[in-house]
Amino acid sequence: MKKINIGILGYGTVGSAVDTLIHKNHALISHRTGIDLEVARIADISPKVHHPKLVRDAHLITEDPNISIVVEAIGGIHPALDLVLSAIKHGKHIVTSNKELIALYGDRIFSAAEEKGVMVRYEAAVGGGIPIIGPLSRDLLANDITEIFGIVNGTTNFILSKMTRDRVEFKGALVEAQRLGYAEADPKKDIEGYDASYKAAILAGVAFGAQVDWKNVYFEGITNISQEDIRYAGEIGYVIKLLAIAKKLHGACDVRVHPTLVPKDHPLATVSGPMNAIYVKGNAVGELMFYGQGAGGMATASAVVGDIIAVANDKSQITNYKQQKIKIKPISEITSRYYIRLAVPDRHGVLSGISKAFADEKVSIETVVQKEIAGRVATIVIIIHEAKEENIRKAIARLKKMRVVKQVNNVIRVGL
């Protein structure tokens, strides 16, 4: 039986779950694969962590000649990047769940790995336990993947689902997410869209065979979504979801993250709570959806251990060693339909001025609906026909200067 010694960097939620899963399913894995997985050493600097195989100096793992696979479960960039590069320098294969590390420094890591002839695998970096990187880079290779989009952040999906179901405002839903452990004490990376943008860059890179520079990925979070937006979207047949979207264009790609009005009859609309779902369109297979737990220790460990087994079996590398850089289309050039919520004076002639501002910027209004009136201020919701983002932004800038517009409350893209 082939024995594989593993070193785990970081013994938090993911690292401890990987150790637990290897121990718990050791006999099953050995029987199915003929591989004896052994966690040889664990590195963590937290005084709260105690383990018979614990070391405080992570370099005792990255430089250990008896360890062949290093699992990076620290998260973030520092010291994860330096330790991963140290492990590669010493001939170790890398398995990581660190989406930020791969999105921001993947090219550097892959180049170092290529030079040393080792593998880098990162299935758990997107979608937690959902298998998506493997299928894209192996099972769907015969397809020209034209689009990949979906819900890739469980925290924001839980918050938006709770706002929709329980009619609470954003802050109340966030507090509940923190109470249940779905959101961190500092939720910035989730609610402002950073986490989803890292995953969008990774998905686009694998799906399109391209090097995607995260710095060019446009992203918005959900902090500006109100109960009004949730309610009005529902009245016209939509739910609001934070989507990561990647589309292949001629010689470029469109990669972005933002709240989106999703039609209620689309499969993504029914994905609720902290669950994730990723939708893939291929020219041979058609449309697929991958659904499941996008976070959590054991779900993520499932993907990590799957990568460990693949490396131990000398499976092909999941990297972008040979991929070419691709241009990411600026957000100003994309086209979409739009939902716009305005606060305006409740008086005659307001709509004519607003309509002219849109028309002057070559933006066509699909529908206008007047909603609540508070005092002498009315809320109106406008749905825009497909238009160029640049033109929408110019029109919105004009509206903000108009005396008949008290406030532009929100602008949300509509449709997939």
N, C-alpha and C positions, 0 to 999 in steps of 0.2 A: 504493500500500500504506500502511495506517495505521501510523504509528510511535508506539510507546509507550515513554517513558523511565521507568525503574524505579530506585528507590533502595532499598538493602538496609541495614537497621539490624541489626548483629550478623553477624559472619562466622565463626561456629562451625560446628557440624555441619549445622544446617539452612540457615543463610545461605549457606554455601559450596556446599552441594548445589543450592540454587536457582540460584545463578550458573552452576554447572556444567551443570545440566539445560537452562537457557535457551540456553547456548552450544552444547551437544551436539546438541540437537533443534531448533535455530533454523530450519533449512530445512524440517523437517517441520511445525513449528508455523505457519510463514509460509504454506506451501502449503495447509494445512488451514483456516486462519482468515483469511488475508489481513492478518495483523498482524505487524509487525516489532517484536519485543521487544528492547529494548536496556537493559542494566544500565548506568546512567549514573554512579552513584556508590555506594560501599560505605563504611559507617561502622563502625569498631571501634577500641577503645582498647587492645587487647592489643598489646604490643610484638612478639609472635610473629607477628602478621598482617602480611603484605606483599602489596600488590596495586597495579597501576598506577592503579586508580580509587579507591584508599583515601583517606578523610579521617578525621581524628581527632575532629572536631567534628560530631556528628550533626545539629546544626541547619543545617549546610550542605546537608543533604538535605531536612529537613522544611520549609525555607524556600526551596528552589530552585524558581523559577517554571517551569523546564523539566521538572521531574519531576512526573508525574501520579499514579503509584502508589508507595506506600511499603510495603515488606515489613518487618514487625517480626519479627525472629528473635533478639531478645535474651533473651527469657524472663524470668520473674519479674515483679515490679511496678515496681521502680525500677531504672533510669530509664525503663523501657518505657512506663509510663502517661503521663508528662509528654511524652515524645517523640511518642507517638501523638496526643495531644491537640494538640500543636504542629503536627503534619502536617495534622490535620483543620482546624485554624484557618486554615491556609494553602491550603486547598482540595484536599488530597490524598486520594485513595481509600486505604483501609487493607486490607492482607491480612496476617493473622497466624496463627501456629500456637500462640499463647500461651493455653493453657486457663485458667491461673490468672488472667490478666488479664481474659479474657472472663467467667469465672465470678464474679469479685469486683467488677469495675468495668464490666461490659458495658453496664449501663443508662446510666451516665455517658457512655461512649464513643458509644453509639448516639444519645443525645440530642444530643450535640455534632455528630455526623455528619448527623443530620436537619436541624439548623439550617443547616449549610453545604451541604446537598444532595449529600453524597458517600456512597460505599458503604463498608461494613465487611463483609469476608468472612473466615470462619474455619473452613473445611472441615478444615484440618489440625490444629485444636485437639483433635479427638476422633478416635481411630482411625488416626492417621498417614495412610497412603496409602489407607485404606478410604473410599470415598465413602459418607457417611452423612448429613451435614448437608444437602447438596444434594438427595438423594432425599427426605428428610423435608420439606424446605421447598418442594419443587417437584413431584417426580414422584408423591408420595403425598398431595398436597393434597386429593384427592377422598375420602380415607379419614379416618375418625375413629380416630386412633391411641389405643389403650387401654392398651398396655403397651410398654415398651422396656427391655430388660435385656441384660446380657452382660459379657464379659471385656474390659475397656478398659485394663488395665495389663499390659504384657508382662513387666515385671520380676517381679511377684508370680506371674503365671501360670507363668513359667519355674521359679521357686522351688518352687511347689506341684507342678508336673509332675515335677521332679527328685526331690522328696520321695516322690512316689507311685511313680515308676519305679525309683529306685535305693535306696529305703528309707534315706535319710539324714535327719538332723534339720535343722531350720530353719537353724541357723547354718552348717552345712556347705554347704547349698544356696545360701545367700546369698553365701558366699565364692566359690563357683563362678560365680554370676551376675556378681559383680564382676570376676572374672578374665576372663570372656568379654565384658565390656563391656555387659552387660544391666542392671547396677545401678551406681549412682553410688558414689563413695567414701563419701558420706553418703547412705544410701538412705532416710532418714526419710519423705520425701514419698510414696515408692512403698509401702514396707512397712507404713506406718501408715495408708494409705488416703486421704491428702490428694489425690493425683493423680487417683485414680478418682472422688473426690467432686466435684472440679471438673468432670470430664467428665459425671458424672451430672446435675449442675445444668444444664449446657449442653444435653444431650440432652433432658431433660425440658422445658426451655424451648422448644426448637424443635418437639418432637413434640406438645406440648400447647398451643402458642401462648400461653405464659404467661411471666411474669417470675418466675423462681425465685430466691429469696434463698438463696445458698449457706450462709449462717450457720444456716439451718434444716435443712440436709441432715445426717442422722445418718450417721456412718461409723466403721468399725472396720478395723484392718489384719489382718495375718496372723502377727504376732509370737508369738501364743499357740498357734498350731497346732503340734501335736507329731506325731511319727511314730506314736504310739498312735492319735491321732485319724484320721490317714490310713488306717491299717490297719483300724481298727474300722469306719470308713465304708465301706471296700471290701468288708468281709465282709457288710455288709447291703445292698450294691448301689448304693453312691454313690461319687462322687469329690468332693473339696473344691475349690471355686473361689472366688476373690474376685470377687463380682458387684456391678456397679452396677445398681440396680433402680429403675424409675420406673413407677408405675401411676396412671392417671387414675381419680379417685373422684368422687362426687357433690359438686361445689363445692369440691373440694380435690384434692391429689395426694399420693402416697406416693413419696418419693425417699430412697434410702438406699444405703449401700455396706457390705458385710460378707461374711465367709466364709459359704459356703452349701454344704450337701450337695446335689449335683446328681445326679439319677438317671443311672446309666450309659448308659441308652438314649436320653438327650436329646442332641441334636447338640452342645450346649456342652460336654458331658463329654469329648468327643474332641479338643477344642481344646487343644493341648499346646505346650510351649516358650514362646517369647516372642510367640506369635501372639495376635491379638485377634479377637473375634467378637461381633457385636451382633445381638440378636434383636428383631424388631419384629412387633407384632400390630396389624393394621388391620381395620376392620369390612367392608371390601370385598376387599382383597387377601389377607386371611388371615394366614399366618405367613411371615415372610421372615428370612433370616439373612445378614448381611454379614460376610465373613471375609477376613482378610489380615494383612499386616504393620502392626502398630500403632505402630511407631516406626522410627527409622533415618533417616539423612539423605536418601537418594534417594526412599524411600517417602513421606516427609513433603513433600519438594520437589515430588513429583508432584501432591499436593493443593494446595500453594501456587501452583504455576504454573497449575493448572486454574482457581483463583480469579482469578489475574491475567488470564487470557484472558477469563473471564466478565465481569470489570470492563471490560476493553478493548472487549468487545462490547456494553457497556451492558445487561448482563443485570440482572434484578430483584435488589434488595438482599436479602441474607440478614441480617435484623436482627429485633429485637423492638420496633421503634418503636411499633407500635399495640397491643402485647400488654398484657393486664391482669395485675395481680398475682394470684397464686393462693396459697391457704393450703396449707402443707405439713403433712401429718398428723404429729403427734409420734410418735416411735418407740414410746412407751408404748401407743399406740392400735392399732398394727398387730397382725394375727394371723398365726400361723405354726405349723408343727410345729417341734419342737426336739430336738436331740441333746444329752444332758447326760452328762458323764463325772465320776464321783465316786470318791473313795478312802474306803473304809469299813472298820471292823473286821470280820474274818471270824468272825462269830458269829451265833447265832440271834436273830431279832427285829429285825434292823436294817431290813429292807425295810418292815416294818409301820409303823415310825415315819416313814420317808421318804414312804411312800404317804399317810399321814395329813396330812403337811405340804402335799403337793400338793393333796389333796382339799379341805383347808380353804381353799385359795386358788382353788378351782374349776378345777383343772388335772387333766386326765385322762391317766393313763399308758397308752401303747399297748403297749410291750414293755419288759422288763427282762432284761438279759443279764449274767451274771457273767463277768468276764474273768480276767486273771492274778491270782495271789495271791503277794505278797511278804512273807514272815514271817507276821504275823497281819493284814496289810492286804490287802483285796481291791479290785479295780477293777470297778465296775459301770457299764454303759452303759444309759441310759434314753432311750427315744424317747417323746416327748410328742405326743398328739393335738393338733390345731390349738387354740391357746389365745391369749389376749390377752397381749401382751408385759408389760403392767403386772402381770398375775397371775403370770406366770413370774418376774418380778423379786422379787415379794413372797415367792414360794415359795423361791427361791434364797436370799434373805436369811434365811429361817427355817432352811433347811438348814445354813447357815454357823454358826448358833448351836447346832446340835444336837450332843450328845456322840457320837452314832453316825455323824457325818459328819466324817472327818478333813480332807477337802479337796474343794472343788468345783473340779475341774481345768479344765473347759471347758464352755461353752454355745454351741452353734452352731445356726443356723436351718437347717431342712430343707425342700427343695423350692423350686419356682419360683412 
